Amino acid sequence: MELGCEADSGISTEVEAMGGIGIRCGLHNGCDLQKEAGVQKVLQLLEKEKPDLLWVSFPCGPTSAIQELNMLTEEGREKIRKKVLKSKKLVGNGIRVMERQVQLGREVFQEWPANNRAWGFTSIRTFWDRIYQKQTVFEARIDGCAYGLKAPDGLKRNAKGLQAPEGFMKKPWRIRATSSLVWNLQKTCPGDHEHVPCEGGQRTRMSAFYPDAMCRKVAHLVKCVHENRLRQETLAHYSCPGYAMAATPVEGNPDSLK
């Protein structure tokens, strides 16, 4: 189940291609986390479908680093303040869904850009701190370029304005999860290519979508979680072919990782 996704989200598409069931929750089908009716719809879907894994992707725009450019004036600061307040409300409602998923004994995987300021929201820090008090919390780091994320044709220029033929975008994501299987997603830039900025017009929108290779990897992970659950055994004692169970747990408070 994807929370905060598009109608044609890549992860669910890949899950369905593998014979699984992709459940999408987003603005396109009335799952608006800004509204109580939308929250209730998601919770009802959660109770009905009981997904093995809940993949959470909250909006990142209002709390992205580039918003600093919009805070040079009082008017700009006020606009950002209002956007952040709306974002906090949305995240708070999303956490209600995440908490219910945990209560049902199922897995939660939450994604945001690695350096997004929303990781510092009190609500999200409190949620993961509560999880950490009961079990280990795991994280994976991803660079989009490592999964083939590229800028659209015609926009392949590096930070100096020079052509970067391959057009790789090093979009950094952080994924925090209740399962050690998240470590199988870890993949960072090998350092053998140039990058183009993620910011700027069409590039900004393109970098918000997961590369196809990453979607396929997540779909395989979902299948693994599902198969392990069917065996009625814990993830700590079983593995899925092709996936290592070894993972790096978060030491101490998970929010100490930057």
C-alpha positions in Angstrom: 0.0 0.0 0.0 1.3 3.4 -1.0 0.4 6.5 0.9 0.8 9.8 -0.8 1.3 8.6 -4.3 0.2 9.4 -7.9 -2.5 7.5 -9.8 0.2 5.8 -11.9 2.8 5.3 -9.2 5.7 3.2 -10.2 6.0 1.0 -7.1 2.4 -0.3 -7.3 2.8 -0.7 -11.1 5.8 -3.0 -10.5 4.0 -4.9 -7.7 1.1 -5.5 -10.0 3.4 -6.7 -12.8 4.8 -9.3 -10.3 1.3 -10.6 -9.6 0.8 -8.6 -6.4 -1.9 -6.1 -5.4 -1.0 -2.5 -5.6 -3.1 -0.2 -3.4 -2.7 3.5 -4.1 -3.8 6.3 -1.7 -3.5 9.9 -2.9 -5.4 13.0 -3.9 -6.5 11.3 -7.1 -8.8 8.9 -5.2 -9.9 11.0 -2.3 -7.2 10.0 0.2 -6.5 13.6 1.1 -4.6 13.7 4.4 -5.5 17.3 4.9 -9.1 16.3 5.4 -10.6 14.0 8.0 -12.7 12.2 5.4 -9.6 11.4 3.5 -7.8 10.1 6.6 -10.8 7.9 7.4 -10.8 6.5 3.9 -7.2 5.5 4.2 -7.7 3.9 7.6 -10.7 1.9 6.2 -8.6 0.7 3.3 -5.9 -0.3 5.8 -8.3 -2.3 7.9 -9.9 -4.0 4.9 -6.8 -4.8 2.8 -4.3 -5.3 5.7 -1.2 -4.6 3.5 2.0 -6.3 4.5 3.9 -3.1 3.8 2.9 0.5 4.0 5.1 2.8 1.9 4.8 6.4 3.0 5.8 9.3 0.8 4.8 12.7 2.3 5.1 15.9 0.2 8.6 17.5 0.6 8.2 20.9 -1.1 7.4 23.2 1.8 10.3 21.9 3.8 12.9 21.5 1.1 16.2 23.5 1.2 15.4 25.5 -1.9 12.6 27.2 0.1 15.4 29.4 1.6 15.2 31.4 -1.6 11.6 32.3 -0.8 12.3 33.5 2.7 14.2 36.7 1.7 11.1 38.9 2.3 8.5 39.0 5.0 5.8 38.1 2.5 7.8 35.1 1.4 8.4 33.9 5.0 4.7 34.2 5.8 3.8 32.0 2.7 6.4 29.4 3.7 5.1 29.4 7.3 1.6 28.7 6.2 2.8 25.9 3.9 4.8 24.3 6.7 1.8 24.4 9.0 -0.3 22.6 6.4 2.5 20.1 5.9 2.6 19.4 9.7 -1.1 18.8 9.7 -0.8 16.3 6.8 2.1 14.5 8.4 0.3 14.3 11.7 -2.7 12.7 10.0 -0.4 10.3 8.1 1.2 9.2 11.3 -2.2 8.0 12.5 -2.2 5.6 9.5 1.4 4.6 10.2 0.5 3.9 13.9 -2.4 1.7 12.9 -0.2 -0.3 10.5 2.2 -0.9 13.3 -0.7 -1.9 15.7 -1.7 -4.5 13.1 1.8 -6.0 13.2 2.7 -4.9 9.7 5.7 -3.0 8.3 6.1 0.7 7.7 8.6 2.2 5.3 8.7 6.1 5.2 10.6 8.1 2.6 11.7 11.7 2.3 14.7 13.4 0.7 17.6 12.8 3.0 18.1 16.4 4.0 14.5 17.5 4.1 13.7 19.6 7.1 10.5 17.7 7.8 12.5 14.9 9.4 12.8 17.4 12.3 9.0 17.6 12.8 8.2 16.8 16.4 5.4 14.4 15.3 7.6 12.3 13.0 10.5 12.2 15.5 8.1 11.2 18.3 6.6 8.4 16.1 9.9 6.8 15.3 11.1 7.3 18.9 8.1 5.3 20.1 9.0 2.5 17.6 12.6 2.6 18.7 11.6 2.0 22.3 10.0 -1.3 21.3 12.2 -2.5 18.5 15.1 -1.7 16.2 14.6 1.0 13.6 16.4 0.7 10.3 17.4 3.1 7.6 18.7 3.0 4.0 20.2 5.8 2.0 19.7 6.1 -1.7 21.1 8.3 -4.4 18.8 8.5 -7.4 21.6 8.4 -9.9 22.6 5.0 -8.6 19.2 3.7 -9.8 19.4 5.6 -13.1 17.7 8.8 -12.3 18.4 11.3 -15.2 17.3 14.7 -16.3 15.0 15.1 -19.3 16.7 15.7 -22.6 17.7 19.3 -23.1 18.3 19.9 -19.4 21.5 18.0 -19.0 23.8 20.7 -17.7 25.8 20.6 -14.6 26.0 23.2 -11.8 28.5 25.2 -13.9 26.2 25.3 -16.9 28.3 22.8 -18.9 26.8 19.9 -20.8 26.7 16.6 -18.7 25.9 14.1 -21.5 24.6 11.4 -19.2 22.4 13.8 -17.2 22.4 11.9 -13.9 20.6 13.5 -11.0 21.9 12.7 -7.5 18.6 12.9 -5.7 19.3 11.7 -2.1 16.6 9.8 -0.3 16.4 8.5 3.2 14.1 5.6 4.0 13.3 4.7 7.6 11.6 1.4 8.3 10.4 -1.1 10.9 12.1 -3.9 8.9 15.7 -4.7 8.3 14.8 -5.6 4.7 15.0 -1.8 4.0 18.8 -2.3 3.8 18.3 -4.1 0.5 17.4 -0.7 -1.1 20.6 0.9 0.0 22.5 2.2 -3.1 24.6 5.3 -3.3 26.4 7.1 -6.1 29.5 5.1 -7.3 31.2 8.4 -8.2 31.9 7.6 -11.8 29.7 10.2 -13.5 28.8 13.9 -13.5 25.5 15.2 -12.0 23.1 17.9 -13.0 21.1 19.8 -10.4 17.7 18.4 -9.3 16.3 21.9 -8.9 14.9 24.0 -11.7 11.6 23.7 -13.6 11.0 20.2 -15.1 14.0 18.7 -13.4 12.4 19.4 -10.0 9.3 17.5 -10.9 11.2 14.7 -12.6 13.4 14.2 -9.5 10.3 13.6 -7.3 9.5 10.3 -9.1 11.4 7.1 -8.3 13.5 5.7 -11.1 12.1 2.5 -12.7 14.9 0.4 -11.3 14.2 1.6 -7.8 10.5 0.8 -8.2 11.3 -2.7 -9.3 13.6 -3.1 -6.3 10.9 -2.0 -3.9 8.4 -4.4 -5.5 10.8 -7.3 -4.9 11.1 -6.2 -1.3 7.3 -6.1 -1.0 7.2 -9.6 -2.3 9.8 -10.7 0.1 7.9 -9.2 3.1 4.7 -10.9 1.9 6.4 -14.3 1.5 8.0 -14.1 4.9 4.6 -13.3 6.4 3.0 -16.3 4.7 5.6 -18.4 6.5 4.3 -17.0 9.7 7.9 -16.4 10.9 9.6 -13.2 11.9 11.9 -11.3 9.5 14.7 -11.8 11.9 14.9 -15.5 11.2 14.0 -15.8 7.5 15.3 -14.3 4.3 14.1 -14.2 0.8 16.2 -15.6 -2.1 18.5 -13.0 -3.4 18.2 -10.7 -0.4 20.5 -10.5 2.6 19.0 -10.0 6.0 22.0 -8.2 7.4 21.2 -4.6 8.1 22.6 -1.6 10.0 20.3 -0.6 12.9 19.9 2.9 14.0 22.1 3.3 17.1 20.5 5.4 19.9 17.8 7.9 18.9 17.1 7.4 15.2 17.0 11.1 14.6 20.7 11.4 15.5 21.4 10.2 12.0 22.0 13.1 9.6 
